[in-house]
């Protein structure tokens, strides 16, 4: 199976809702950068989405090659907070 993207869901592996409720925005801004003029630049390989479980972060797998530090940060965040992750086909995605 070819995983093109995975989703970090705001639900923990034991079924609890992850808090704070604006965690997606905080995470999205945490990995943003700034251009020469001080304007914020969001990574085009990340997006905030809405799924049945609520808001989530979509991570394009191309991020692993183009920005391994950000990819590692995001996967570490999901792992450290025991958040559910799924691929684009709604199959569980294992973060190693």
C-alpha positions in Angstrom: 0.0 0.0 0.0 1.3 3.4 -0.9 0.6 6.0 1.9 0.4 9.4 0.4 -0.7 11.2 3.6 -1.7 10.6 7.2 -3.9 12.3 9.6 -3.2 13.1 13.2 -6.6 12.9 15.0 -7.5 14.7 18.2 -8.5 11.5 19.9 -6.1 9.5 22.1 -5.6 5.7 21.8 -7.7 5.2 24.9 -10.6 7.2 23.4 -10.2 10.6 25.2 -10.5 13.9 23.3 -7.2 15.7 23.1 -7.0 19.1 24.8 -6.7 22.0 24.3 -9.5 22.2 21.8 -7.4 24.4 19.5 -4.5 22.0 19.3 -4.6 21.8 15.5 -4.1 25.6 15.1 -1.3 25.6 17.7 0.5 22.8 16.0 0.0 24.3 12.5 1.5 27.6 13.7 4.3 25.9 15.6 5.7 24.4 12.4 5.2 27.6 10.3 8.1 29.8 9.2 8.5 33.5 8.4 9.6 35.1 5.2 12.1 38.0 4.9 9.2 40.5 5.4 8.1 38.8 8.6 5.0 37.3 7.1 4.1 33.8 8.3 4.5 31.0 5.7 2.6 27.8 6.3 4.0 24.6 5.0 1.9 23.6 1.9 2.4 19.9 2.8 0.3 20.4 6.0 -3.3 21.3 6.4 -6.0 21.4 9.0 -9.0 19.3 8.1 -12.3 18.3 9.6 -13.2 14.7 9.9 -15.9 12.8 11.8 -13.7 12.9 14.9 -13.4 16.7 14.6 -10.4 18.8 13.5 -7.2 17.0 12.6 -3.8 17.7 10.9 -3.2 16.2 7.4 0.5 15.5 6.7 1.6 14.8 3.2 4.2 12.1 3.1 6.4 14.2 0.9 7.2 16.2 4.0 9.4 13.3 5.3 11.9 14.0 2.5 11.5 17.7 2.0 11.5 18.7 5.7 12.6 15.7 7.9 12.8 17.9 11.1 9.2 19.0 10.8 8.1 15.5 9.9 9.9 14.1 13.0 8.4 16.8 15.2 4.9 16.0 14.0 5.2 12.3 14.4 6.8 12.7 17.8 4.0 14.9 18.9 1.4 12.3 17.8 3.4 9.5 19.5 4.1 11.4 22.7 0.5 12.4 23.1 -0.8 8.9 22.1 -2.9 10.4 19.3 -4.6 8.3 16.7 -3.2 8.4 13.2 -4.8 7.2 10.0 -3.7 7.1 6.4 -5.7 8.6 3.5 -7.7 5.4 3.2 -8.7 5.5 6.9 -6.4 2.7 7.8 -4.4 2.9 11.1 -1.0 4.5 10.4 1.9 3.4 12.5 4.4 6.1 13.5 7.8 4.7 14.2 
